[in-house]
Amino acid sequence: MDDLNARVGKAVKLFWQVRDKQAANQGGRTGQRDADLRTAVTGGKHLDGFVALCRDLLIESGLPEAHLFWAKKLELPGFFRAEKSWDLLAVVDGQLVAIVEFKAQVGPSFGNNFNNRTEEALGNATDLWAAYREGAFQPSQRPWLGYLFVLEECPRSVAPVQVREPHFKAFPEFQGASYAKRYEILLLKLQRERLYDGACLLLSTRKGGLRGQFRVANEELSFSQFATSLMAHAMAFAKTHKAS
């Protein structure tokens, strides 16, 4: 845990390197980039550094690597849908221990993407906990659910955003809030409402990110807090599982 920030920095650097490489490759094939730089997302893998980091933390917490899934066998049953594919799962001897979802957003467009990410995060958690309530993961105890988000820090993501209020007033915390602030509010509320057991928001500029630089806007959403919660849950399970 002592070198945690350095490990996060490596994942941030990989994120930007992969995005730039994918965008360059796509541009070479088509002669132009897709709208809103979507080319850098369609290839996937840009968040693999974070997946690998969380996987390693689970292993360090005592979970066997053979029971961690990050490339295949990622589907879990839902309540409102048949299944959903997650990004990282820990399933030990038929018991669902942990689930982690990794998402990111870069410019230039933030508005519609923010709304889509909000609805997605809420829907995924609601579906999972309903499935758990109905016994979909028996004999598992309540699993740990985490959400990690990487956001490009740039003028458009940190500028104040107007709130449209044709009929009723929005909550005061949204008044003048940038998209970066809106993501902070979203993740804090998701965590405090217990929809997610851990949430992390990392901000990184494109230039600084290629050097592994990032910042945390709110300590409650830091990776250290996220990792501590995830590892504590995994360690508790590993200790109990070995004793049983």
N, C-alpha and C positions, 0 to 999 in steps of 0.2 A: 504493500500500500504506500510505502514511502516514495516510490517513483511514479505515483499515479498520474500526476500532471504531465510528466514526460510521456507517459504511455498514451494519454489523451491527445497530446500534441502530435504524436506520430499518426494517430487515427485521423486527426484534422488535416494533416498534411496529405495523407493518402486520399482523403475525400476530394480535395481540390485537384490533386494530380490526376486522379482517375476522371474527374469531370472534364478537365481540360483536354485530356487525351481523347476521350470519347467525342467531345465536341469537334476536335480537330479532325478526327477520322471521318466523322459524319460529313463535315464540311468538304473534305476531299472527295467523297463519293458523290455528293449531290450538288456541289457547287455553292450551296448556301446552307445556313443553319436553319433548323426548324424554328417555328415561332416560340418565343419565350425561352430559348435555349433548351427546349425539351429533348434535344438530341443527347445531351449529357446525362439524361435520366433514363432514356430508353434502353441503354446498355446495362443498367444495373451495376452492382458491385461497388458503387462509390461509398457506401456505408459499411463495407466489409471490415474495415479497420475497427469500427466500434463493435461489430458482431464478434470479431475475434477477441477483442479486449474483454467483453462481458463473458464470453465462453471461458476464457482463461481465468477470470475471477471466480467463476463457478467451480472450475477444477481446483483452484487454490482453496476453495471453501470445503472441499471434500467430496464433491460429486464426481463420479466416474465419467471420463470423457465419452465412453461408449454409450452413455445415456443422454448425451447432449446432441441436439439436432439443429443444424443451421444451413444445410444445403439441400436436404430432402426430408421427407416424412415430417412436414411442418404443419399438416392440417389438423385442426381440432374441430369437433362438432359445435355447432351453434344452436341457438334456440329459435331465432327468427329466420335462419338459413341453415342449409344442411352442413356447411363447413366453412372454415376460413383458414387460409394459409398465413401463419405468423412468421417472424424473422428468426427467432431463437427460442427453442423449447428445451426444458429439462424434464424428462419423463423417466423416473427411476423405478424399475420393477413394477410398472403399471400404475405408478402414482405421479400425477402431474404436480411438479414442484414449482416451476417458474416459467413465465412467458415474457418475452421482451420484444417490443416493436420499435423500429428505427425509421425515422422520417427526416426529410430535409427540404429546405426551400431556398432558392436563390432568385435574384431578380432577372429581368426587370419588372415582372408582373407579380404583385403580392395580393391584390384584393380578392379575386375569385379563388385563388389557390388557398388563401387563408380560410375562407368559408368552407371549402371542400375538406381541408385538413381537420377543421373543427368538427364537422359532421361525421367524418370518418372516425376520429378518435372517440367521440361520444358513442357512436353506433357500435364500434368494435367492443368497447368495454361493456356496454349495456347487454349486448348479445352474449358475451362470454359469461357474465355473472348470472344471467338468466339460465344459461345452460348448466352452470354449476349448481344453481339452486334446484334445478330439476334432476340433479343426479347424473349428469352426463359424464362426469369424471370419476365416479366411484371406483375405488375406495379412497380417493384423494381427499386430504384436508384442503382448506382454502389455499389455492396457489398464489404465488407472488406475481403481480402484473406490473410491468414497467413500460415507460414510454420515453424515448430519447429523441430529441429534436435538435437539428443543426440548422441555424438560420444565417444567411449572409447578412452581414452588417454593412449597409451602404446607405447613401442619402435617402433612397426611397423607402427603405425599411425602418428608418428611425425618424422620418418626418411625421408630424401630426396628421391624423386622418379625420376627415369630417364625418360626423355621425348623422345619419338621416333619421329624422324623428317626425314624420308627417302626422302621427296620431298620439303617440305616447313618448315620454322621456326615457332615454336609455339610462342605465345605471351610471352613476357619476364617475366611476373609475374608467369608463370608456371615453369620457369627454376629452378630446385632444390627444388621445393615446395613439402612438405610432403602431405599425404592425408588429414591431419588435415588442412593444409594451403589451399589445393584445395577446401575443403568444405567451408572454409571461403571465398575464392574468389567466389565460386559458389553462396553462399547465398547473398553476397554483390551485385553481378551483377543482381541476380534475383530481388532484392529489388530496385536497382537503375534503372533498366529497367522497373519498375512498373509492372512486372509480378506478384509480391506479394507485398502487402501493408505493411507486417511485416514479418521479418525473424529472427530466433533466433538459435544460435549455442552454445550448452553447451558441454564442455569437462569434462569427469569424469574418473578417474582411477577406476578399479574394487574394489580395497581395500578401497580407499577413498570414493567411491560412496556409499558403505554400511554404511558409517557414515554420508551420506548426503552431502559430499563434491563435489564441482564442480568448474570450472573456466570458464571465458569468455575470448576468445582470442581477441575479437574486440568489443568495446563498442557499435558500431552500431548494433551488433547482440546480445546484452544483453537481458535478459528476461525483465528487467525493461523498456527498449525502446519498446520492443514487446508489453508488457502489456499496456503501456501508449497509444500507437497508437490504440490498440484494444478497450480499454475502452473509449477513446475519441470518436471513431466512434459510439460505442454503446450508449454513453450518448447523443450524438447529435441526434441520431435516437429516443431515448426514449423521449427526450424533445419535439421534433417535433411531434412525434406520439401522445403524450398526449395532445398537443395543438390543434391537428387537429380534 
